[in-house]
Amino acid sequence: MVLYLSHNIDTLKTFEKIFISIWQTVNQPTFDQINKTLMDDDLIQAVSEIILEQIEHKVIEIPEYDSNNCDYINMKMFVKRRMSVWIRSAFHVKEMIPNDAYIVTKDASENSSKSEVKITVMDKDTGTEQLSTRWSNGVHQFLQLKHTRRLTPESLKAVFMSNMSFFKRYKHNIVGLTGSLGSSDEQNLLNKVYQLRFFELPRYKSELFRELTGSVHTDQNTRLEAIKNALNREIQLKSINGDRRRAVLIISENVKSVLILKEYLANSYPNAKVYKSAYEKFQIDQLHPGDVIIATNLAGR
């Protein structure tokens, strides 16, 4: 992971036709047949030759500057260096599906119109939308074309710094809390890199957490059935000492899994609540026995 500052260059707007042409080419039905017979590098080369030929014949026009009289980059050389990267990104985007690593949602920024829709990157570890994050190497542009959104120019990274370099600047002034210290190997690594020491903070209350036995399923149907059975068991749990039913939170991998689970449980639990975006209004102030919430890892935060 790296921290970086990026900036937009007006000249890069002229590459929109290149992105469009690449996307049209990799999605041609005849090209799908070629895809089955060519090796990966040969496939990239075949698409690259098509696009570069269009540039040579002025079908796609690229600004040309006299490099002897100005400081502008040689645009054609830049395009040739980036071409294989863009084409690989286009083929990658063809396989990407929404509601997993990204979502298609209405723009929540103040300056956007109510009808404007954008591609939003999802952090699957936390379930949060990365509103200021854009994929590089043309991935974001090809996603915009895939979902017929307004095409924005690619930005160039200007300043790089790795996360490790960033935190090492604090030297011995790093202090933090975590729910898990990790294994001894992880602690040794952090100590070696950042010279950190570790200690366990005692609980001020006795632990009520009880971990149930987990299960692994190889297909979606059995997994959904297992979730439903576990849900029924917790919702309907009663004893002679009183009603021990509880509210249940189901945390799914991504937005797609949340929607699938919501549909699967619709007949048995029609009032189940869905929480998949930080911008959704969550109306439940207090949970009651029998309440069901289906969410991404956002709810775990």
URTAVEN-V977984 format. One record per residue. N is the residue number from 0. RES is the residue in one small letter. SS is DSSP state (a for helix, b for strand, c for the rest). OMEGA is omega as a letter, one per 40 degrees, with the letter a starting at -180 (NA if undefined). D_LAST is the distance of its C-alpha to the last C-alpha in Angstrom with 2 decimals. Layout:
# URTAVEN-V977984
n->N res->RES ss->SS omega->OMEGA d_last->D_LAST
n->N res->RES ss->SS omega->OMEGA d_last->D_LAST
This chain:
# URTAVEN-V977984
n->0 res->m ss->c omega->i d_last->21.61
n->1 res->v ss->b omega->i d_last->23.42
n->2 res->l ss->b omega->a d_last->23.01
n->3 res->y ss->b omega->i d_last->25.69
n->4 res->l ss->b omega->i d_last->27.27
n->5 res->s ss->b omega->i d_last->28.83
n->6 res->h ss->b omega->i d_last->31.50
n->7 res->n ss->b omega->i d_last->33.30
n->8 res->i ss->c omega->a d_last->37.00
n->9 res->d ss->a omega->a d_last->39.10
n->10 res->t ss->a omega->a d_last->41.34
n->11 res->l ss->a omega->i d_last->38.56
n->12 res->k ss->a omega->a d_last->38.67
n->13 res->t ss->a omega->i d_last->41.92
n->14 res->f ss->a omega->a d_last->40.08
n->15 res->e ss->a omega->a d_last->38.78
n->16 res->k ss->a omega->i d_last->41.87
n->17 res->i ss->a omega->i d_last->41.27
n->18 res->f ss->a omega->a d_last->37.75
n->19 res->i ss->a omega->a d_last->39.22
n->20 res->s ss->a omega->i d_last->42.12
n->21 res->i ss->a omega->a d_last->40.02
n->22 res->w ss->a omega->i d_last->37.78
n->23 res->q ss->a omega->a d_last->40.90
n->24 res->t ss->a omega->a d_last->42.56
n->25 res->v ss->a omega->a d_last->39.87
n->26 res->n ss->c omega->i d_last->39.56
n->27 res->q ss->c omega->i d_last->43.30
n->28 res->p ss->a omega->i d_last->44.33
n->29 res->t ss->a omega->a d_last->47.11
n->30 res->f ss->a omega->i d_last->44.71
n->31 res->d ss->a omega->i d_last->42.63
n->32 res->q ss->a omega->i d_last->45.84
n->33 res->i ss->a omega->a d_last->46.33
n->34 res->n ss->a omega->a d_last->42.80
n->35 res->k ss->a omega->a d_last->43.82
n->36 res->t ss->a omega->a d_last->46.79
n->37 res->l ss->c omega->i d_last->45.85
n->38 res->m ss->c omega->a d_last->43.97
n->39 res->d ss->a omega->a d_last->40.85
n->40 res->d ss->a omega->i d_last->42.70
n->41 res->d ss->a omega->i d_last->45.62
n->42 res->l ss->a omega->i d_last->43.38
n->43 res->i ss->a omega->a d_last->41.84
n->44 res->q ss->a omega->a d_last->45.37
n->45 res->a ss->a omega->i d_last->46.72
n->46 res->v ss->a omega->a d_last->44.20
n->47 res->s ss->a omega->a d_last->44.67
n->48 res->e ss->a omega->i d_last->48.45
n->49 res->i ss->a omega->a d_last->48.13
n->50 res->i ss->a omega->a d_last->46.02
n->51 res->l ss->a omega->i d_last->48.16
n->52 res->e ss->a omega->i d_last->51.28
n->53 res->q ss->a omega->i d_last->50.04
n->54 res->i ss->a omega->a d_last->49.51
n->55 res->e ss->a omega->a d_last->52.99
n->56 res->h ss->c omega->i d_last->54.61
n->57 res->k ss->c omega->i d_last->52.83
n->58 res->v ss->c omega->i d_last->51.06
n->59 res->i ss->c omega->a d_last->47.96
n->60 res->e ss->c omega->i d_last->48.91
n->61 res->i ss->c omega->i d_last->47.37
n->62 res->p ss->c omega->i d_last->48.40
n->63 res->e ss->c omega->a d_last->50.90
n->64 res->y ss->c omega->i d_last->51.62
n->65 res->d ss->c omega->a d_last->54.45
n->66 res->s ss->c omega->i d_last->52.80
n->67 res->n ss->c omega->a d_last->55.91
n->68 res->n ss->c omega->a d_last->55.60
n->69 res->c ss->c omega->a d_last->51.87
n->70 res->d ss->c omega->i d_last->48.62
n->71 res->y ss->c omega->i d_last->46.85
n->72 res->i ss->c omega->i d_last->45.50
n->73 res->n ss->c omega->a d_last->47.53
n->74 res->m ss->a omega->a d_last->45.60
n->75 res->k ss->a omega->i d_last->47.24
n->76 res->m ss->a omega->i d_last->46.53
n->77 res->f ss->a omega->i d_last->42.91
n->78 res->v ss->a omega->a d_last->42.64
n->79 res->k ss->a omega->i d_last->44.43
n->80 res->r ss->a omega->a d_last->42.09
n->81 res->r ss->a omega->a d_last->38.97
n->82 res->m ss->a omega->a d_last->40.43
n->83 res->s ss->a omega->i d_last->39.49
n->84 res->v ss->a omega->i d_last->35.88
n->85 res->w ss->a omega->a d_last->35.62
n->86 res->i ss->a omega->i d_last->37.31
n->87 res->r ss->a omega->i d_last->35.01
n->88 res->s ss->a omega->a d_last->32.02
n->89 res->a ss->a omega->i d_last->33.77
n->90 res->f ss->a omega->i d_last->34.24
n->91 res->h ss->a omega->a d_last->30.63
n->92 res->v ss->a omega->i d_last->29.45
n->93 res->k ss->a omega->a d_last->31.85
n->94 res->e ss->a omega->a d_last->29.80
n->95 res->m ss->c omega->i d_last->26.34
n->96 res->i ss->c omega->i d_last->24.92
n->97 res->p ss->c omega->i d_last->22.64
n->98 res->n ss->c omega->i d_last->19.22
n->99 res->d ss->c omega->i d_last->18.54
n->100 res->a ss->c omega->i d_last->18.43
n->101 res->y ss->b omega->i d_last->19.15
n->102 res->i ss->b omega->i d_last->19.52
n->103 res->v ss->b omega->a d_last->22.44
n->104 res->t ss->b omega->i d_last->21.47
n->105 res->k ss->b omega->a d_last->23.10
n->106 res->d ss->c omega->a d_last->23.02
n->107 res->a ss->c omega->a d_last->20.94
n->108 res->s ss->c omega->a d_last->22.79
n->109 res->e ss->c omega->a d_last->25.37
n->110 res->n ss->c omega->a d_last->28.31
n->111 res->s ss->c omega->i d_last->27.96
n->112 res->s ss->c omega->a d_last->29.87
n->113 res->k ss->c omega->a d_last->28.31
n->114 res->s ss->c omega->a d_last->29.58
n->115 res->e ss->c omega->a d_last->28.45
n->116 res->v ss->b omega->a d_last->26.24
n->117 res->k ss->b omega->i d_last->24.60
n->118 res->i ss->b omega->a d_last->23.12
n->119 res->t ss->b omega->i d_last->19.45
n->120 res->v ss->b omega->i d_last->18.03
n->121 res->m ss->b omega->i d_last->14.76
n->122 res->d ss->b omega->a d_last->12.61
n->123 res->k ss->c omega->i d_last->12.38
n->124 res->d ss->c omega->a d_last->10.37
n->125 res->t ss->c omega->a d_last->7.22
n->126 res->g ss->c omega->a d_last->8.74
n->127 res->t ss->b omega->i d_last->9.49
n->128 res->e ss->b omega->i d_last->13.15
n->129 res->q ss->b omega->a d_last->15.14
n->130 res->l ss->c omega->a d_last->17.62
n->131 res->s ss->c omega->a d_last->19.80
n->132 res->t ss->c omega->i d_last->20.00
n->133 res->r ss->c omega->i d_last->23.15
n->134 res->w ss->c omega->a d_last->24.44
n->135 res->s ss->c omega->i d_last->27.73
n->136 res->n ss->c omega->i d_last->31.02
n->137 res->g ss->c omega->a d_last->31.47
n->138 res->v ss->a omega->a d_last->28.56
n->139 res->h ss->a omega->a d_last->27.14
n->140 res->q ss->a omega->i d_last->30.70
n->141 res->f ss->a omega->i d_last->31.45
n->142 res->l ss->a omega->i d_last->28.34
n->143 res->q ss->a omega->i d_last->29.60
n->144 res->l ss->a omega->a d_last->32.99
n->145 res->k ss->a omega->a d_last->31.67
n->146 res->h ss->c omega->i d_last->30.11
n->147 res->t ss->c omega->i d_last->33.01
n->148 res->r ss->c omega->i d_last->31.02
n->149 res->r ss->c omega->a d_last->32.57
n->150 res->l ss->c omega->i d_last->33.18
n->151 res->t ss->c omega->a d_last->32.07
n->152 res->p ss->c omega->i d_last->33.68
n->153 res->e ss->c omega->i d_last->32.22
n->154 res->s ss->b omega->i d_last->31.27
n->155 res->l ss->b omega->i d_last->32.42
n->156 res->k ss->b omega->a d_last->30.50
n->157 res->a ss->b omega->a d_last->32.38
n->158 res->v ss->b omega->a d_last->30.69
n->159 res->f ss->b omega->i d_last->29.02
n->160 res->m ss->b omega->i d_last->27.29
n->161 res->s ss->b omega->i d_last->25.38
n->162 res->n ss->a omega->a d_last->22.18
n->163 res->m ss->a omega->i d_last->24.35
n->164 res->s ss->a omega->a d_last->27.03
n->165 res->f ss->a omega->a d_last->24.73
n->166 res->f ss->a omega->i d_last->23.28
n->167 res->k ss->a omega->i d_last->26.74
n->168 res->r ss->c omega->i d_last->28.08
n->169 res->y ss->c omega->i d_last->26.44
n->170 res->k ss->c omega->a d_last->28.66
n->171 res->h ss->c omega->a d_last->28.26
n->172 res->n ss->c omega->i d_last->25.94
n->173 res->i ss->c omega->i d_last->22.54
n->174 res->v ss->c omega->a d_last->20.55
n->175 res->g ss->c omega->i d_last->16.98
n->176 res->l ss->c omega->i d_last->14.75
n->177 res->t ss->c omega->i d_last->12.84
n->178 res->g ss->c omega->i d_last->11.86
n->179 res->s ss->c omega->i d_last->14.59
n->180 res->l ss->c omega->a d_last->17.77
n->181 res->g ss->c omega->a d_last->18.65
n->182 res->s ss->c omega->i d_last->22.20
n->183 res->s ss->a omega->i d_last->25.34
n->184 res->d ss->a omega->i d_last->25.99
n->185 res->e ss->a omega->i d_last->22.70
n->186 res->q ss->a omega->i d_last->23.42
n->187 res->n ss->a omega->i d_last->26.98
n->188 res->l ss->a omega->i d_last->25.98
n->189 res->l ss->a omega->i d_last->23.79
n->190 res->n ss->a omega->a d_last->26.64
n->191 res->k ss->a omega->a d_last->29.17
n->192 res->v ss->a omega->a d_last->27.52
n->193 res->y ss->a omega->a d_last->26.13
n->194 res->q ss->c omega->a d_last->28.16
n->195 res->l ss->c omega->i d_last->25.24
n->196 res->r ss->c omega->a d_last->25.69
n->197 res->f ss->c omega->i d_last->23.33
n->198 res->f ss->c omega->i d_last->23.28
n->199 res->e ss->c omega->i d_last->21.43
n->200 res->l ss->c omega->a d_last->20.57
n->201 res->p ss->c omega->i d_last->21.87
n->202 res->r ss->c omega->i d_last->19.92
n->203 res->y ss->c omega->i d_last->21.32
n->204 res->k ss->c omega->i d_last->20.96
n->205 res->s ss->c omega->a d_last->22.01
n->206 res->e ss->c omega->i d_last->19.47
n->207 res->l ss->c omega->a d_last->19.27
n->208 res->f ss->c omega->i d_last->17.19
n->209 res->r ss->c omega->a d_last->19.51
n->210 res->e ss->c omega->i d_last->19.00
n->211 res->l ss->c omega->i d_last->21.06
n->212 res->t ss->c omega->a d_last->23.19
n->213 res->g ss->c omega->i d_last->21.71
n->214 res->s ss->c omega->a d_last->23.78
n->215 res->v ss->c omega->a d_last->24.41
n->216 res->h ss->c omega->a d_last->25.97
n->217 res->t ss->c omega->i d_last->27.92
n->218 res->d ss->c omega->a d_last->27.97
n->219 res->q ss->a omega->a d_last->25.84
n->220 res->n ss->a omega->i d_last->28.05
n->221 res->t ss->a omega->i d_last->27.88
n->222 res->r ss->a omega->i d_last->24.12
n->223 res->l ss->a omega->i d_last->23.74
n->224 res->e ss->a omega->i d_last->26.36
n->225 res->a ss->a omega->i d_last->24.66
n->226 res->i ss->a omega->i d_last->21.38
n->227 res->k ss->a omega->i d_last->23.61
n->228 res->n ss->a omega->i d_last->25.56
n->229 res->a ss->a omega->i d_last->22.61
n->230 res->l ss->a omega->i d_last->21.35
n->231 res->n ss->a omega->a d_last->24.90
n->232 res->r ss->a omega->a d_last->25.17
n->233 res->e ss->a omega->a d_last->22.22
n->234 res->i ss->a omega->a d_last->23.09
n->235 res->q ss->c omega->a d_last->26.77
n->236 res->l ss->c omega->i d_last->26.63
n->237 res->k ss->b omega->i d_last->29.33
n->238 res->s ss->b omega->a d_last->31.64
n->239 res->i ss->c omega->i d_last->34.78
n->240 res->n ss->c omega->i d_last->32.85
n->241 res->g ss->b omega->a d_last->30.98
n->242 res->d ss->b omega->a d_last->28.37
n->243 res->r ss->c omega->i d_last->25.43
n->244 res->r ss->c omega->a d_last->23.66
n->245 res->r ss->c omega->i d_last->19.94
n->246 res->a ss->c omega->a d_last->17.24
n->247 res->v ss->b omega->i d_last->15.66
n->248 res->l ss->b omega->i d_last->12.38
n->249 res->i ss->b omega->a d_last->13.31
n->250 res->i ss->b omega->a d_last->10.97
n->251 res->s ss->c omega->a d_last->13.31
n->252 res->e ss->c omega->a d_last->14.03
n->253 res->n ss->c omega->a d_last->14.60
n->254 res->v ss->a omega->i d_last->15.72
n->255 res->k ss->a omega->i d_last->19.14
n->256 res->s ss->a omega->i d_last->18.18
n->257 res->v ss->a omega->a d_last->16.43
n->258 res->l ss->a omega->i d_last->19.71
n->259 res->i ss->a omega->a d_last->21.89
n->260 res->l ss->a omega->i d_last->20.35
n->261 res->k ss->a omega->i d_last->20.57
n->262 res->e ss->a omega->a d_last->24.20
n->263 res->y ss->a omega->a d_last->24.96
n->264 res->l ss->c omega->a d_last->23.87
n->265 res->a ss->c omega->a d_last->25.40
n->266 res->n ss->c omega->a d_last->28.59
n->267 res->s ss->c omega->a d_last->27.21
n->268 res->y ss->c omega->a d_last->24.17
n->269 res->p ss->c omega->a d_last->25.06
n->270 res->n ss->c omega->i d_last->22.75
n->271 res->a ss->c omega->a d_last->19.53
n->272 res->k ss->b omega->i d_last->16.88
n->273 res->v ss->b omega->i d_last->15.28
n->274 res->y ss->b omega->a d_last->12.04
n->275 res->k ss->c omega->a d_last->12.19
n->276 res->s ss->c omega->i d_last->12.16
n->277 res->a ss->c omega->a d_last->10.70
n->278 res->y ss->c omega->i d_last->14.39
n->279 res->e ss->c omega->i d_last->14.98
n->280 res->k ss->c omega->a d_last->15.90
n->281 res->f ss->c omega->a d_last->14.15
n->282 res->q ss->c omega->a d_last->17.08
n->283 res->i ss->c omega->i d_last->16.04
n->284 res->d ss->c omega->a d_last->16.09
n->285 res->q ss->c omega->a d_last->16.85
n->286 res->l ss->c omega->i d_last->16.62
n->287 res->h ss->c omega->i d_last->19.95
n->288 res->p ss->c omega->i d_last->21.38
n->289 res->g ss->c omega->i d_last->21.72
n->290 res->d ss->c omega->i d_last->18.83
n->291 res->v ss->b omega->i d_last->17.22
n->292 res->i ss->b omega->i d_last->14.07
n->293 res->i ss->b omega->a d_last->13.98
n->294 res->a ss->b omega->i d_last->11.04
n->295 res->t ss->c omega->i d_last->9.91
n->296 res->n ss->a omega->i d_last->7.01
n->297 res->l ss->a omega->a d_last->5.50
n->298 res->a ss->a omega->i d_last->5.35
n->299 res->g ss->a omega->a d_last->3.80
n->300 res->r ss->c omega->NA d_last->0.00
